[in-house]
Amino acid sequence: MIVCILLPWVFFWFSWRLFSLKGFEWREAFLAAFLLSGIAITFSTEVLSVFAALNFWTICSFWVFCCVVAGGILWQQAKKLFPEFRVANVSSVEWALLGAVTFILAVTLFIALYAPPNTWDSMTYHMSRVMHWIQDHGVMNYPTCIPRQLVIFPYAEYAVLHMQILIGGDRFANLVQWTAFAGCALGASLIARELGVARVWQIASALGVLTLPMAIFQATSTQNDLVAALWTVSVVVFTLFFLRQGMLRWAVLAAMALALALMTKGIAVIFGAPFLVLALLTGRAGIRNKSIFLILTISITVLVAAPFYSRLCAIGPSASQAMAMGGNAAMGKVGVLETVSNMSRGIATELASPWTGWNNTVVKVVEDLHRALKISLADPQTTAANEFSIRYCLDEDYMPAPLHMIFVLAAGVMFWLIRRKSALLGYALAIATGAVFFCIMVKWQPWISRFHLVFFVLAVPLVVAVLTEVLPRKAVICLIAVLFLGAIHPLLENNTRRLISEKSLFHYTRKQAYFMKHPSEYPVVGKFSEIVHAAGCHDVGISIGGDDWEYPWHVFLGPGVRIESVNVAGALAVFAYPLGDFTPCAVVASSTDGEREVFNGRTHVRVLKEGKLSLYFDAIWVQNRKSRP
């Protein structure tokens, strides 16, 4: 297993070398290798699922095949697997920036490897769906109490799935987001290069992305926003190359990136699409190449996303209706006032700070604006919450980026003062268009900062380009230093993966660390699991709410126990269990309170209740166990 977990990384290395031999600059080759690996993961997952053959041996064999093919081509073309590394003249400022980049990447890598997945969404659906896919040997639909396990875009979990199968656990699960974290920094530096800034500011752009508090938190988790940002950055980078050169190889890579973005998070497409439109309307490419670009984009996106969308349509009359089961995020009303409302609340959310006085002032400004516009701050058609509020919370669901937001606003004003506005105008308009459409399409919600991550990753290179045009070199360096110093706090004080204080990860076992957001459930899951194991039960049902935790049951009960949702109602009840009929001998339930309950047509008796959770055993199964000699 240890050897097999290295195979995807070996394939990535070979791909990077092959792209480098084709004339790609090393950062361009890295992004291209990310894309090729992403397509390989998606293709293998979908194809093997058709035959219910998703397991360790097939996944390992697939990556062996990929490595042999890529390695053979590389050996034939280069006769060596490793390049000759040459260090160009690096200034002291560049070394300092590279040191800061290395420090952040190293600390987050350590946390990603040391800490288990423990974000709320990971416990409900990100990691839970991975465990069902492993159990079912495929990504087919299945009955579940948690609709998001079926309707949320799956690519990030496909990558986690491969890590999970190859290593036999979740030790490397967080590396998917961490890898995307590093990829976003590389992509930002390439965008900065395309915007015409010097190498030192390209490194500064990478550091600017790595200092985003939300990015730091998510780099050590199994959320999917950084993965979505990586694909969006790739769309932008290769679209900019196509704009400048008109070469079809950039069109192919941009189309691949868009397809993977669509398979990861719909919001990514909102920010990536304006750049594709920009490429089709402007640039050096002729009508023929632009037409091919459009055809490639549509064709590759359909090929990559079709299997998942076909499963969505099996849930509801349309894919959009099925996705609506995953949450109440889409705007119910579209208009100029509603867009201004969302934009002002989004900016205010990112300006939240540790100081209550500042936060109250920001909220008051937003309230006064809404009062002047005569619109509600908590209109359910534009708001996925009961009220509007902002908070500075050291958490991957809510963490704002006040320093970055201030820099973005300042750069927006300074933009009109610079001499080369025309060189940056297309890029600025594309980002602004994406931001406006985001405000038109997505409701404000308390965790909206997660969705802003893509915007900030794209905005950082533009902000750096503007600042370097307006401010002295030393002033820009000081601002970058401020961002780095501001990143130390979130780097060390993540609420669920702390490195210091009495709540440090080092004070908890790995199993305890799963419950950092829900500590009261740890002893309950442990006790229930011990009872189930002692009883010799290997078929456990769960009957829980749509936002309850499922993944810890997979961890504590282990791979020898089949876990399925029972008493599933609604559209998801039409699916059969992929492994055949399921008669649970034990059921964990949070949605019932009776002493005797019927699950999947069998009467179960409650043996224990802890908090809102109850443990039931099948009455007939218990009787049969007692009657055995």
Number of C-alpha atoms within 10 A of each C-alpha: 11 9 9 20 19 16 20 22 14 19 24 23 20 25 26 23 24 22 19 19 16 10 10 15 12 15 16 20 21 22 26 25 22 23 23 19 19 20 18 17 22 20 14 17 23 19 15 18 18 14 10 17 17 25 20 19 12 13 22 21 13 18 23 17 14 21 21 15 14 20 21 15 15 20 14 10 12 14 10 12 14 11 10 5 6 6 5 6 7 11 10 9 13 17 13 12 23 17 13 19 22 14 12 19 18 12 15 23 18 11 23 26 18 17 25 24 29 25 25 20 19 23 23 21 24 24 27 22 26 25 21 23 23 19 20 22 21 22 27 19 23 21 23 25 23 25 22 22 23 25 24 22 24 22 25 27 25 24 21 23 25 26 24 22 22 24 18 15 13 20 16 21 26 26 23 24 28 27 18 24 25 20 24 29 26 26 32 31 28 29 28 27 19 18 19 14 21 13 15 17 25 27 24 29 33 27 27 29 30 27 28 25 28 27 28 27 28 28 30 32 28 28 27 23 25 32 29 31 33 31 34 32 32 33 30 29 28 28 28 25 20 27 23 15 13 20 17 17 13 21 28 20 24 31 26 26 34 29 25 32 30 24 26 25 23 13 23 29 24 23 27 29 19 20 26 25 13 17 24 21 12 13 17 15 20 11 11 8 17 23 13 14 27 17 14 19 21 14 14 19 20 13 11 20 18 13 15 22 20 12 17 22 16 17 24 16 10 13 17 13 14 23 21 16 17 17 12 17 17 16 20 16 14 14 9 9 14 24 22 17 25 24 18 19 25 20 20 22 30 23 22 25 20 10 10 13 9 13 19 15 12 20 20 12 13 19 19 11 16 19 12 9 13 10 14 16 22 16 18 17 16 26 24 22 16 12 13 19 18 22 20 19 16 20 21 26 20 20 27 31 26 20 20 22 19 14 18 19 13 14 21 15 11 16 22 11 13 15 11 12 13 10 12 17 13 14 22 18 14 20 22 16 17 21 18 17 15 23 23 24 20 22 27 29 24 20 18 21 22 20 21 21 24 27 22 24 26 27 25 27 29 27 24 24 23 27 21 19 17 16 12 10 12 10 13 18 18 11 16 20 18 13 21 20 12 17 20 14 12 22 20 19 18 22 17 24 28 20 18 13 11 9 15 17 21 16 14 12 10 14 15 18 22 25 22 20 15 15 12 11 18 16 13 16 18 16 13 23 20 14 15 21 14 9 14 12 19 18 17 23 25 24 24 22 15 16 15 16 20 25 23 22 20 18 17 17 21 14 15 11 18 19 24 22 25 25 16 20 11 9 14 20 17 14 15 13 17 19 12 8 9 18 17 25 23 28 26 25 23 18 13 14 13 12 13 16 19 14 23 16 10 15 15 25 19 20 14 15 17 14 9 11 20 22 22 29 26 22 17 14 18 16 10 10 12 9 8 6 4
